[in-house]
Amino acid sequence: MTKEEKAYLEAGRSIIGAEESQMFGKPCFKTGGKAFISLFENEMVFKLNGDNHIAALALKGARLFDPSGKGRAMKEWVQVPYTHKAKWKTLAEAAAAYVGR
């Protein structure tokens, strides 16, 4: 298991009631049947809105999630590099709260 996978699992498993699942053939965590985080290319992806979305995108190397690589980004989803792993748990909590509304 990679250090990125370990950090992803730690963040996801810290969310009470979150379930491990799959999204686009990649690991994700869901709450209430809705995905809120995923692991893609050894980076964590978060479904966010408002100030949390803005703050995540402001992190160096962060970008909108474009799993196809064809310029069709999923606008609510932000892909955050491992260099910001210290923020992954907080962003996961914000993402879970967002989809849980």
ZALUMDO-447614 format. One line per 5 residues: for each residue z, y, x of N, C-alpha, C, O. Coordinates in Angstrom, 1 decimal, padded with zeros to 4 digits. Each point is the difference from the previous one (the first is absolute). Example, Ala and Ser with C-alpha at 12.3 -4.5 7.8 and 13.67 -1.06 7.14 Angstrom:
007.8,-005.7,013.2,000.0,001.2,-000.9,000.0,001.2,000.9,000.7,000.0,001.0 | -001.4,001.1,-001.4,000.0,001.1,000.9,000.8,001.1,-000.8,000.1,001.1,000.5
END
This chain:
000.0,-001.2,000.9,000.0,001.2,-000.9,000.0,001.2,000.9,000.7,000.1,001.0 | -001.5,000.9,-001.4,-000.1,001.2,000.8,001.1,001.0,-000.3,000.7,-000.2,-001.0 | -000.5,001.1,001.9,001.1,001.1,-000.2,-000.4,000.8,-001.3,000.9,000.4,-000.7 | -002.2,-000.2,000.4,-000.4,000.7,-001.2,000.4,-000.8,-001.2,000.4,000.6,-001.0 | -000.7,-001.9,001.0,000.3,-000.8,-001.1,001.5,-000.1,-000.3,000.5,000.1,-001.1
000.3,-000.2,002.2,001.5,000.0,-000.2,000.4,001.3,-000.6,000.9,000.0,-000.9 | -001.4,001.2,001.4,000.5,001.3,-000.6,-000.5,000.1,-001.4,000.8,000.5,-000.8 | -002.0,-001.0,000.4,-000.5,000.1,-001.3,000.9,-000.9,-001.0,000.5,000.5,-001.0 | -000.2,-001.7,001.5,000.9,-000.9,-000.8,001.4,000.6,-000.2,000.6,-000.1,-001.1 | -000.1,000.7,002.1,001.3,000.6,000.0,000.1,001.1,-001.1,000.9,000.1,-000.8
-002.0,000.8,000.9,000.0,001.1,-001.0,-000.2,-000.5,-001.4,000.7,000.4,-000.9 | -001.6,-001.4,000.7,-000.2,-000.5,-001.4,001.1,-000.7,-000.5,000.4,000.1,-001.2 | 000.3,-001.0,002.0,001.1,-000.8,-000.5,001.2,000.9,-000.2,001.0,-000.5,-000.6 | -001.0,001.7,001.1,001.2,000.9,-000.3,000.0,000.6,-001.4,001.0,000.6,-000.4 | -002.1,-000.7,-000.3,-000.2,000.5,-001.3,000.5,-001.0,-001.0,-000.5,-001.1,-000.2
001.6,001.4,-000.5,000.5,-000.9,-001.0,-001.0,-000.3,-001.1,-000.6,001.0,-000.6 | 000.4,-002.3,000.3,-000.9,-000.4,-001.0,-001.5,-000.1,000.4,-000.8,-000.3,-000.8 | 000.5,000.7,002.0,-001.4,-000.1,000.5,-000.4,-001.4,000.2,000.8,-000.8,000.4 | -002.0,000.5,-000.7,-000.6,-001.4,000.2,-001.1,000.0,000.9,-000.9,000.9,000.0 | 000.8,-001.8,000.9,-001.1,-000.2,001.0,-001.2,-000.5,-000.8,000.1,-000.9,-000.8
-001.2,001.4,001.1,-001.3,-000.4,-000.7,-001.2,000.3,000.9,000.2,000.1,001.2 | -001.3,000.0,-001.8,-001.3,000.3,000.7,-000.8,001.1,-000.7,000.1,000.1,-001.2 | -000.8,000.7,002.0,-000.9,001.0,-000.5,-001.2,000.1,000.9,000.2,000.2,001.2 | -001.4,-000.4,-001.7,-001.2,000.0,000.8,000.1,-001.1,001.1,-000.5,000.2,001.1 | 001.2,-001.3,-001.4,000.2,-001.1,001.0,001.0,000.4,001.1,000.1,-000.8,001.0
000.6,001.9,-001.1,001.0,000.4,001.0,001.4,-000.1,-000.7,000.1,000.1,-001.2 | 000.9,-000.3,002.1,001.3,000.0,-000.6,000.4,001.3,-000.6,-000.3,001.1,000.5 | 001.1,-001.1,-001.6,000.5,001.2,-000.6,001.3,-000.3,-000.6,000.4,-001.2,-000.2 | 000.3,002.2,-000.3,001.2,-000.1,-000.8,-000.3,000.7,-001.3,-000.6,001.0,000.0 | 001.1,-001.6,-001.1,-000.1,000.5,-001.3,001.3,000.2,-000.7,001.0,-000.7,000.4
-000.9,001.7,-001.3,001.1,000.2,-000.8,-000.5,000.2,-001.4,-000.9,000.8,-000.2 | 001.4,-001.6,-000.8,-000.5,000.1,-001.3,-001.5,-000.4,-000.1,-000.7,000.5,-000.9 | 000.3,-001.4,001.8,-001.4,-000.4,000.0,-001.0,000.9,000.6,-001.2,-000.2,000.0 | 001.7,001.4,000.5,-000.8,001.0,000.6,000.2,000.0,001.6,001.1,000.1,000.4 | -002.2,-000.1,000.3,000.1,000.1,001.5,000.5,001.4,000.4,-000.5,001.0,-000.6
001.3,-001.0,001.6,000.5,001.4,000.5,-000.1,000.1,001.5,-000.1,001.1,000.5 | 000.0,-002.2,000.2,-000.2,000.0,001.4,-000.8,-001.2,000.4,-000.1,-001.0,-000.7 | -000.6,001.1,001.8,-000.8,-001.1,000.6,-000.1,000.1,001.5,000.4,001.1,000.6 | -000.8,-002.1,000.0,-000.3,000.0,001.5,-001.5,-000.2,000.2,-000.5,-001.0,-000.5 | -000.1,001.9,001.2,-001.4,000.0,000.3,-000.3,000.5,001.4,000.5,001.0,000.4
-001.2,-001.9,000.4,-000.3,000.3,001.4,001.3,000.4,000.8,000.0,001.0,000.7 | 001.1,-001.7,-001.0,001.2,000.2,000.7,000.6,001.4,-000.2,000.8,000.5,000.8 | -001.2,000.1,-001.9,000.6,001.3,-000.5,000.5,-000.2,-001.4,-000.5,-000.8,-000.7 | 001.5,001.6,000.3,000.5,-000.1,-001.3,-000.7,001.0,-000.9,-000.3,001.1,000.4 | 000.1,-001.6,-001.7,-000.7,000.8,-001.0,001.0,000.2,-001.1,000.6,-000.9,-000.5
-000.5,002.2,000.0,000.9,000.4,-001.0,-000.7,000.7,-001.2,-000.9,000.8,000.3 | 001.3,-001.2,-001.5,-000.5,000.7,-001.2,001.0,001.2,-000.3,001.1,-000.3,-000.3 | -001.6,001.5,000.5,000.9,001.2,-000.1,-000.7,001.1,-000.8,-001.2,000.0,-000.3 | 002.1,000.9,-000.1,-000.5,001.2,-000.7,000.9,001.2,000.5,001.0,-000.1,000.7 | -001.5,001.3,-001.1,000.8,001.2,000.2,000.4,000.3,001.5,-000.8,-000.3,000.9
002.0,000.8,-000.7,000.4,000.3,001.3,000.1,-001.2,001.0,-000.3,000.2,001.2 | 000.6,-001.4,-001.7,000.0,-001.1,000.8,-001.4,-000.4,000.6,-000.1,-000.3,001.1 | -000.9,000.5,-002.0,-001.4,-000.2,000.4,-000.4,001.0,001.1,-000.6,-000.4,001.0 | 000.9,001.6,-001.2,-000.3,001.1,000.9,000.7,-000.2,001.4,-000.6,000.1,001.0 | 001.9,-000.5,-001.1,000.7,-000.3,001.3,-000.5,-001.2,000.7,-000.1,000.1,001.2
-000.3,-001.1,-001.9,-000.5,-001.2,000.7,-001.4,000.3,000.6,-000.2,-000.4,001.2 | -000.6,001.1,-001.9,-001.3,000.4,000.6,000.1,000.9,001.2,-000.9,000.1,000.9 | 002.0,000.7,-000.8,000.2,000.9,001.1,000.4,-000.7,001.3,000.0,000.6,001.1 | 000.4,-001.9,-001.2,000.4,-000.7,001.2,-001.2,-000.3,000.9,-001.1,-000.3,-000.5 | 001.3,000.5,001.8,-001.1,-000.2,000.9,-000.7,-001.4,-000.1,000.7,-001.0,000.0
-002.0,001.0,-000.3,-000.7,-001.3,-000.1,000.0,-000.5,-001.4,-000.8,-001.0,-000.3 | 001.5,001.5,-000.6,000.0,-000.4,-001.4,-001.3,000.4,-000.7,-000.6,001.1,000.4 | 000.2,-001.8,-001.4,-001.3,000.3,-000.7,000.0,-000.7,-001.3,000.8,-000.9,-000.3 | -001.7,001.4,-000.6,-000.1,-000.7,-001.3,-000.6,-001.4,000.2,-000.8,-000.2,001.0 | 001.3,-000.7,-001.7,-000.3,-001.4,000.1,-001.4,-000.3,-000.5,-000.3,000.3,-001.2
-000.6,-000.8,002.0,-001.4,-000.3,-000.3,-000.2,-001.5,000.5,-000.6,-000.2,001.0 | 001.0,-000.8,-001.9,-000.1,-001.4,000.5,-001.4,-000.4,000.2,-000.3,-000.9,000.8 | -000.7,001.5,-001.5,-001.4,-000.4,000.2,-000.6,000.6,001.2,-001.0,-000.5,000.6 | 001.6,001.6,-000.1,-000.6,000.7,001.2,-001.3,000.7,-000.3,-000.8,000.3,000.9 | 000.5,-000.1,-002.2,-001.2,000.6,-000.4,000.2,001.4,-000.6,-000.9,000.5,-000.8
001.9,000.2,001.1,000.3,001.3,-000.5,000.4,000.1,-001.4,-000.2,001.0,-000.7 | 000.8,-002.1,000.2,000.5,000.0,-001.4,001.5,-000.2,000.0,000.5,-001.0,-000.4 | 000.2,002.1,000.9,001.4,-000.1,000.2,000.7,-000.1,-001.4,-000.4,000.6,-001.0 | 001.5,-001.3,001.0,000.9,-000.1,-001.2,001.0,001.2,000.2,000.9,-000.1,000.8 | -001.1,001.1,-001.6,000.6,001.3,000.2,001.5,000.0,-000.1,000.6,000.9,000.6
000.0,-001.8,-001.3,001.5,000.0,-000.1,000.6,-000.8,001.2,001.2,000.1,000.2 | -002.0,-000.8,000.5,000.5,-000.9,001.0,-000.2,000.6,001.4,-001.0,000.5,000.4 | 002.1,-000.5,000.4,000.0,000.5,001.4,000.3,-001.1,001.0,001.0,-000.7,-000.2 | -001.9,000.6,001.2,000.2,-001.0,001.1,000.7,000.7,001.1,-000.5,001.0,000.5 | 001.6,-001.5,-000.1,000.9,000.6,001.0,000.1,-001.0,001.2,000.4,-001.1,-000.1
-000.7,001.6,001.3,000.1,-000.8,001.2,001.4,-000.5,000.4,001.0,000.6,-000.5 | -000.9,-001.6,001.3,001.2,-000.6,000.4,000.9,001.0,000.8,001.2,-000.1,000.0 | -001.8,001.0,000.6,000.7,001.0,000.8,001.0,000.8,-000.8,001.0,000.6,000.5 | -001.1,-000.7,-001.9,000.9,000.7,-000.9,000.8,-001.1,-000.7,000.5,000.3,-001.2 | -000.2,-001.4,001.8,000.7,-001.1,-000.7,001.4,000.4,-000.5,000.5,-000.5,-000.9
000.1,001.5,001.6,001.3,000.5,-000.4,000.0,000.6,-001.4,001.0,000.1,-000.6 | -002.2,000.3,000.2,-000.1,000.6,-001.4,-000.5,-001.0,-001.0,000.0,000.4,-001.2 | -000.4,-001.6,001.6,-000.6,-000.9,-000.9,001.0,-000.4,-001.2,-000.4,000.0,-001.1 | 001.7,-000.2,001.4,000.9,-000.4,-001.1,000.1,001.1,-001.0,000.0,-000.2,-001.2 | 000.2,001.5,001.7,000.1,001.1,-000.9,-001.2,000.2,-000.9,000.0,000.3,-001.2
-001.2,-000.5,001.9,-001.3,000.2,-000.8,-000.1,-001.2,-001.0,-000.5,000.2,-001.1 | 000.9,-001.4,001.5,000.0,-001.1,-000.9,000.9,000.2,-001.3,-000.4,-000.3,-001.1 | 001.5,000.9,001.4,000.9,000.4,-001.2,-000.6,001.0,-000.9,000.0,-000.1,-001.2 | -000.7,001.1,001.8,-000.7,001.0,-000.8,-001.2,-000.6,-000.8,-000.2,000.3,-001.1 | -000.5,-001.2,001.8,-001.1,-000.7,-000.7,000.5,-000.9,-001.2,-000.6,000.0,-001.0
001.7,-000.7,001.3,000.5,-000.9,-001.1,000.5,000.9,-001.2,-000.2,-000.4,-001.1 | 000.8,001.5,001.4,000.5,000.9,-001.0,-001.2,000.6,-000.8,000.0,000.1,-001.2 | -001.1,000.2,001.9,-001.2,000.5,-000.7,-000.6,-001.0,-000.9,-000.3,000.4,-001.2 | 000.1,-001.6,001.6,-000.7,-000.9,-000.9,000.9,-000.6,-001.0,-000.4,-000.5,-001.1 | 001.8,000.7,001.3,000.9,-000.5,-001.0,000.3,000.9,-001.1,000.8,-000.3,-000.9
-001.4,001.5,000.9,000.2,000.9,-001.1,-000.7,-000.3,-001.3,000.1,000.7,-001.0
END
